[in-house]
Amino acid sequence: MSHQSDLIASDILAYLKQHENKDLLRFITCGNVDDGKSTLIGRLLHDSKLIFEDQLAAIQKDSKKYNTTDQEIDLALLVDGLQAEREQGITIDVAYRYFSTDRRKFIIADCPGHEQYTRNMATGASTCDLAIILIDARYGVQTQTRRHSFIVSLLGIRHVLVAVNKMDLVDFSEARFNEIKHAYLDFTEQLDIPDIRFVPISALRGDNVVNESSQTPWYEGDTLMKLLESVEISRNAKLDAFRLPVQYVNRPNLDFRGFCGTIAAGHVCPGDEIVALPSGKSSRVKAIVTYEGEQPAAFAGQAITLTLEDEIDVSRGDMLIRATDVRPSVGQRFDAHLVWMNEAPLIVGKEYAFKLGGKTVYGRIARIRHRVDVNTLAQVEVDSLQLNEIALVTIEVNAPVVFDAYAQCRGTGSFIVIDRLSNATAGAGMVTGVSTSADAPLGEMDELTRLRAFEVELNGLVRKYFPHWGTKEISSLP
């Protein structure tokens, strides 16, 4: 949805050109349940005059049935579209909304606050540049506030706007605002979030969301919308080296063989010497092909097809890099932060599928080094992970993979864990680097350890496919 502009009526081509060249900001709203995330997005769109009349009429109609705010219009219904969400007044799944102002284009991810849906929040945050973390002024910093802030830090989001919401319910108290501000800053001292800003708002009434509020004369900062329009996003990856994970080999005829993918970092030009990993074979870029034709250069974020001067073996899952750049790590063992997303607990030693870039390999979690307590950020020793828990783990895979640290490059440092039986996504991970743990690889573990992992997996299969057997388990181990 776009803002109003005189150019639309006078020169539509000029308007489209102006709109095309605008900066794009992806941001997420997160925080504890009932902190007002959906209402805030509705207020942003409503006060910016970015809701169509038919949408507004539909929301007013639905407000009579589902309204949970005792107001004439419940703006949260703009993004809470599922019937279960409207009945309960909560967000369950991630909802995306697009809008633009005269300065920027925006994509919003409205994420659920319940602990049960932490995996949905992590998914929504994975592509964002900025996070709005809402805090209810009555309750202050809560468990989900800490959990979401920790995940935001892990995912490399470096800009956070803390919106202290429902200030109208605490009489717009400056003392309460400062108390919450200091509590949040104390918690985030241990996190890697360099840019944190605070705004006192009332999403329901619109104070300091788009328009300045007369209720907060003590607040001298910008409104939430002004901050969204003006914040400088450091979206350039720390890694300037060229990285192209190969997602598809295009071979339409005998005369063309191209390697397709989205550039994860850096840039490339025709004539550059490149190396294919993990094989180490080298060649030069012959041409950069896109939908618009051949290009003189390509940059991070672009989907391209590269053709090479030599016929070297490059397959889906390989990575192309520039020969003169810093090389990524290649190996079968690495450490990573892991967010567990499966109802079934993580089992150390069980075989999972790992999808990193365009490559899928089989492997195991060799060790849980520690689980992170999201309330205190303390490191807790555990043998397994439950749904929504976060840990630092050591992973061993059966074939060499190419990776960078997630902090250096998101596109080559992130992966998902897939349960081989259900094919469901069981976890999402961020690589920290080559494994530094001194424990023995799984291949060198004693037979009893591997048999125990197999026994746990086997009993899970029995309970799934033979429920009439009850809770009886198979065991032949001491």
C-alpha positions in Angstrom: 0.0 0.0 0.0 1.5 3.3 -1.0 1.2 6.8 0.4 -0.7 9.6 -1.3 1.3 11.6 -3.9 0.5 14.4 -6.3 2.7 12.6 -8.9 0.2 9.8 -9.2 -2.2 12.1 -11.0 0.3 14.3 -12.9 3.1 11.9 -13.9 2.5 8.2 -13.0 5.8 7.1 -14.6 7.8 9.6 -12.5 6.0 8.4 -9.4 6.7 4.8 -10.2 10.4 5.6 -10.7 10.6 7.5 -7.5 8.9 4.6 -5.7 11.2 2.1 -7.2 14.3 3.9 -5.9 13.1 4.2 -2.3 14.9 2.5 0.5 13.2 -0.7 1.8 13.1 -1.4 5.6 11.9 -4.8 6.8 11.0 -4.8 10.5 9.3 -7.0 13.1 7.0 -6.3 16.0 7.5 -8.6 19.0 7.2 -8.8 22.7 5.0 -10.4 25.3 1.4 -11.5 24.6 -1.1 -8.7 24.8 1.5 -6.0 24.7 -0.3 -4.5 21.6 1.7 -5.5 18.6 -1.2 -5.9 16.2 -2.9 -2.8 17.4 0.3 -0.8 16.9 0.6 -1.9 13.2 -3.1 -1.0 12.7 -2.5 2.4 14.3 0.6 3.0 12.1 -1.4 2.3 8.9 -4.5 4.2 10.1 -2.9 7.4 11.2 -0.7 7.4 8.1 -3.8 7.3 5.9 -2.7 4.0 4.4 -5.9 2.0 4.9 -8.4 1.8 2.0 -12.0 2.8 2.7 -13.3 -0.7 2.1 -10.8 -2.2 4.5 -11.7 0.3 7.1 -15.4 -0.5 6.6 -14.8 -4.2 6.9 -12.7 -3.7 10.2 -15.5 -1.6 11.7 -18.0 -4.3 10.9 -15.8 -7.1 12.4 -15.1 -4.9 15.4 -18.8 -5.3 16.5 -18.2 -9.1 16.6 -14.6 -9.5 17.8 -13.7 -6.2 19.5 -11.5 -6.8 22.5 -10.6 -3.1 23.1 -14.1 -1.6 23.9 -13.4 1.0 21.1 -15.4 1.9 18.1 -12.8 0.2 15.9 -10.3 -2.6 16.8 -7.3 -1.9 14.6 -5.6 -5.2 15.6 -8.1 -6.9 13.2 -6.2 -5.5 10.3 -3.4 -8.0 10.8 -5.1 -10.7 13.0 -7.0 -12.4 10.1 -7.4 -16.0 11.4 -10.7 -16.8 13.1 -8.9 -18.2 16.1 -6.8 -15.0 16.4 -10.0 -12.8 16.3 -11.9 -15.0 18.8 -9.0 -14.9 21.4 -7.6 -11.5 20.6 -4.1 -12.8 20.1 -1.6 -13.3 17.2 -0.9 -16.9 16.3 0.9 -16.9 13.0 3.2 -14.3 11.4 1.3 -11.7 9.4 3.1 -9.5 6.8 1.9 -6.1 5.7 3.5 -3.8 3.1 3.2 0.0 3.1 5.2 3.1 2.0 5.7 6.7 2.9 7.3 9.5 0.9 10.7 8.5 2.4 10.7 4.7 2.6 9.0 1.4 1.7 8.3 -1.0 4.6 7.5 -4.7 5.1 6.2 -5.4 8.6 6.2 -8.9 10.2 3.7 -9.0 13.0 4.8 -11.9 15.3 3.0 -13.8 18.1 3.9 -13.2 21.7 3.0 -16.5 23.2 6.0 -18.7 24.2 4.2 -21.6 22.3 4.8 -19.6 19.1 8.4 -18.6 19.6 9.4 -20.5 16.5 7.0 -18.3 14.5 8.7 -15.2 15.9 12.2 -16.5 15.0 11.0 -17.2 11.4 9.6 -13.8 11.0 12.7 -12.1 12.4 15.1 -13.9 10.2 14.8 -11.5 7.3 14.4 -8.2 9.2 16.7 -5.3 9.7 15.0 -3.7 12.7 12.8 -4.9 15.6 10.1 -3.0 17.5 9.9 -4.6 20.9 6.7 -3.7 22.7 6.5 -3.6 26.5 3.3 -3.1 28.5 3.9 -0.1 30.8 1.9 -1.8 33.5 4.0 -5.0 33.7 7.5 -3.9 32.4 10.1 -6.4 31.1 8.7 -10.0 31.1 10.0 -13.4 30.1 8.9 -13.2 26.4 10.4 -9.7 26.2 13.8 -11.2 27.2 13.3 -14.2 25.0 12.5 -12.2 21.9 15.3 -9.7 22.6 17.8 -12.6 22.8 16.6 -14.1 19.6 16.8 -10.7 17.9 20.4 -10.4 19.0 21.2 -14.0 17.8 19.7 -13.2 14.4 22.0 -10.2 13.9 19.3 -7.5 14.1 21.3 -4.5 15.3 18.5 -1.8 15.5 15.8 -2.1 18.2 13.0 0.4 18.9 11.6 -0.3 22.4 7.9 0.9 22.4 6.7 1.3 25.9 3.0 0.8 25.2 -0.2 1.5 27.1 1.2 4.6 28.7 -2.3 5.9 29.0 -2.9 3.2 31.7 -0.1 4.5 33.9 -1.1 8.2 33.4 1.9 8.8 31.0 4.2 8.5 34.0 7.8 9.6 33.1 9.1 7.7 36.2 7.5 4.5 35.0 8.9 4.9 31.5 12.4 5.5 32.9 12.1 2.5 35.2 11.3 0.2 32.3 14.1 1.8 30.2 16.7 1.1 32.8 15.5 -2.5 33.4 15.7 -3.3 29.7 19.1 -1.7 29.3 20.4 -3.8 32.3 19.2 -7.0 30.6 20.6 -6.1 27.1 24.1 -5.3 28.4 25.1 -8.9 27.6 23.5 -8.8 24.1 24.9 -7.6 20.8 22.4 -4.8 20.1 24.3 -1.6 19.5 21.4 0.7 18.6 18.5 0.8 21.1 15.9 3.6 21.3 12.9 4.1 23.5 9.5 5.6 22.7 6.5 6.1 25.1 3.3 5.3 23.2 -0.3 4.4 23.4 -1.1 2.3 20.3 -4.8 2.3 21.1 -5.0 6.1 21.3 -2.2 6.9 18.9 0.1 8.8 21.2 3.6 9.2 19.7 2.9 6.5 17.0 2.6 8.8 14.0 1.6 12.0 15.7 3.3 13.7 18.7 1.4 13.4 22.0 0.6 16.3 24.3 0.4 13.8 27.1 4.2 13.4 27.1 5.8 16.8 27.3 8.8 15.3 29.1 9.6 13.1 26.0 11.8 15.0 23.6 12.5 12.3 21.0 10.8 11.5 17.7 7.6 9.6 17.1 7.8 5.9 16.2 7.1 6.6 12.5 9.8 9.3 12.3 12.3 6.9 13.8 11.3 4.2 11.3 11.8 6.7 8.4 15.1 8.0 9.6 17.0 5.2 11.3 20.1 4.3 9.3 20.1 0.6 8.6 23.6 -1.0 8.4 22.3 -3.7 6.0 25.7 -4.3 4.4 27.1 -7.6 5.6 30.3 -7.5 7.6 31.6 -9.8 5.0 32.6 -8.1 1.8 33.8 -11.3 0.0 31.8 -12.8 -2.8 29.5 -15.7 -1.9 27.1 -17.4 -4.3 25.4 -20.6 -3.0 24.4 -22.6 -6.1 20.7 -23.4 -6.0 20.2 -24.7 -9.5 22.2 -25.7 -12.5 20.6 -24.4 -15.7 21.2 -26.5 -18.7 18.5 -25.7 -21.4 20.7 -26.8 -24.4 24.2 -27.9 -25.4 25.5 -24.4 -25.7 24.5 -23.0 -22.2 25.4 -24.1 -18.7 24.7 -21.6 -15.9 24.8 -21.7 -12.1 21.9 -20.0 -10.5 21.6 -18.5 -7.0 21.1 -15.4 -4.9 24.3 -13.6 -4.0 24.7 -13.8 -0.2 27.5 -11.3 0.1 29.9 -9.2 -2.0 29.8 -8.6 -5.7 31.1 -10.2 -8.9 32.0 -9.0 -12.4 32.8 -10.8 -15.7 36.4 -11.8 -15.9 36.7 -12.4 -12.1 38.5 -15.6 -11.1 36.2 -17.8 -9.0 36.7 -21.0 -7.0 34.0 -23.6 -6.5 33.8 -25.1 -3.0 34.2 -27.7 -1.6 35.9 -29.1 -4.7 38.4 -26.2 -5.0 38.2 -26.1 -8.9 38.7 -22.7 -10.4 37.6 -20.8 -13.5 36.6 -17.3 -14.7 33.2 -15.6 -14.9 32.2 -15.5 -18.6 28.9 -13.7 -18.2 26.3 -12.6 -15.6 22.8 -13.4 -16.9 19.6 -12.1 -15.4 16.0 -11.7 -16.6 16.9 -8.3 -18.1 19.9 -9.8 -20.0 23.6 -9.8 -19.4 24.9 -7.4 -16.7 28.3 -5.7 -16.1 28.2 -6.5 -12.4 26.0 -8.1 -9.7 25.7 -7.4 -6.0 24.5 -9.0 -2.7 20.7 -9.8 -2.8 20.5 -10.2 -6.6 19.3 -13.5 -8.2 21.7 -14.3 -11.0 23.0 -17.0 -13.3 26.8 -17.2 -13.8 28.4 -18.8 -16.8 32.0 -19.8 -16.6 34.8 -20.0 -19.2 35.7 -23.6 -18.2 33.6 -26.7 -17.8 34.2 -27.5 -14.2 31.9 -29.6 -12.0 29.6 -27.4 -10.0 26.5 -28.9 -8.4 23.5 -27.7 -6.4 24.7 -27.0 -2.8 28.2 -25.9 -3.9 29.4 -22.3 -3.3 31.2 -20.0 -5.7 33.6 -17.5 -4.3 36.2 -15.1 -5.7 39.7 -16.5 -5.7 41.2 -13.4 -4.1 38.6 -13.2 -1.3 38.8 -14.6 2.2 37.6 -18.2 2.0 34.8 -19.6 4.0 35.2 -22.6 6.2 34.8 -26.1 4.7 34.2 -29.0 7.1 31.9 -31.6 8.7 31.9 -30.2 12.2 30.8 -26.8 13.5 29.3 -25.0 16.5 26.0 -23.1 16.2 23.2 -21.5 18.3 20.1 -23.6 17.8 16.5 -22.6 18.3 14.5 -25.9 18.8 11.1 -25.7 17.0 9.8 -29.3 17.3 7.3 -30.7 19.8 9.5 -33.8 20.1 12.7 -33.0 22.1 16.1 -32.9 20.5 18.0 -36.1 20.8 21.8 -36.1 20.9 23.1 -38.6 18.5 19.9 -38.9 16.5 20.2 -38.5 12.7 18.6 -35.3 11.3 18.8 -33.6 7.9 20.6 -30.2 7.8 19.9 -27.7 5.0 22.6 -25.0 4.7 22.3 -22.8 1.7 21.4 -25.0 -1.3 22.8 -28.2 0.2 21.1 -30.8 2.3 23.2 -33.3 4.3 22.6 -35.8 7.0 24.2 -35.5 10.4 23.7 -35.4 14.2 23.9 -33.0 17.1 27.1 -34.3 18.7 26.8 -32.3 21.9 24.7 -29.7 23.6 27.4 -27.4 25.0 24.8 -25.4 27.1 21.3 -24.2 27.0 20.7 -20.4 27.5 18.3 -19.3 30.3 16.5 -16.5 28.6 15.7 -14.7 31.9 19.3 -14.5 33.1 21.3 -15.5 30.0 23.0 -18.0 32.3 24.5 -21.2 30.7 22.7 -24.3 31.8 24.0 -27.9 31.2 21.4 -30.1 29.7 21.1 -33.5 27.9 18.2 -32.5 25.6 16.3 -29.5 24.2 12.5 -28.9 24.4 10.3 -26.8 22.2 11.4 -23.2 21.9 14.6 -23.7 23.9 17.9 -22.2 22.7 21.3 -23.7 23.0 24.9 -23.7 21.8 25.5 -27.1 20.1 28.2 -28.9 18.2 27.0 -30.5 14.9 28.6 -33.2 12.9 27.5 -33.9 9.3 28.3 -36.8 7.0 29.6 -34.7 4.1 31.7 -31.5 3.8 29.7 -28.2 3.9 30.7 -24.6 3.2 29.9 -22.0 5.8 30.7 -18.6 7.3 29.9 -17.4 10.8 26.4 -16.1 10.9 27.6 -12.8 12.4 29.7 -12.3 9.2 27.1 -13.4 6.6 23.5 -14.5 7.2 23.1 -16.2 3.9 26.0 -18.7 4.4 25.8 -19.0 8.2 22.2 -20.0 8.7 20.6 -23.5 8.5 17.6 -25.5 9.4 17.3 -28.9 11.0 14.7 -31.3 9.5 13.2 -34.4 11.1 13.8 -37.3 8.7 10.6 -39.1 9.7 8.0 -36.3 9.5 10.0 -34.0 7.2 9.1 -31.1 9.5 11.4 -28.3 10.4 12.8 -29.2 13.8 15.1 -26.3 14.4 16.9 -23.2 13.1 20.5 -22.5 13.6 23.1 -19.8 13.3 26.7 -21.0 12.8 29.3 -19.5 15.2 32.3 -21.2 13.6 34.3 -24.3 13.2 33.8 -26.5 16.3 36.2 -25.8 19.2 35.0 -28.6 21.4 37.4 -31.3 22.4 35.0 -34.1 22.6 35.4 -37.1 20.2 33.5 -37.1 16.9 30.4 -39.3 16.8 32.2 -41.8 14.6 34.6 -42.4 17.5 31.9 -42.6 20.2 31.5 -45.9 22.0 28.9 -48.3 20.8 26.7 -48.0 23.8 26.3 -44.2 23.3 25.2 -44.7 19.7 22.9 -47.6 20.6 21.2 -45.4 23.3 20.4 -42.7 20.7 19.0 -45.4 18.4 16.9 -46.8 21.2 15.3 -43.4 21.9 14.5 -43.0 18.2 13.1 -46.5 17.9 10.8 -46.0 20.9 9.5 -42.8 19.3 8.6 -44.7 16.2 6.8 -47.4 18.2 4.7 -44.8 20.1 3.8 -43.1 16.8 2.9 -46.1 14.6 1.8 -48.6 17.3 -0.2 -46.5 19.9 -2.2 -49.5 20.9 0.9 -50.9 22.6 0.5 -48.2 25.3 3.6 -46.7 26.9 5.6 -49.9 26.8 9.2 -49.2 25.6 11.7 -51.5 23.9 15.0 -51.7 25.8 17.9 -54.1 25.7 20.5 -51.8 27.1 21.9 -51.8 30.6 
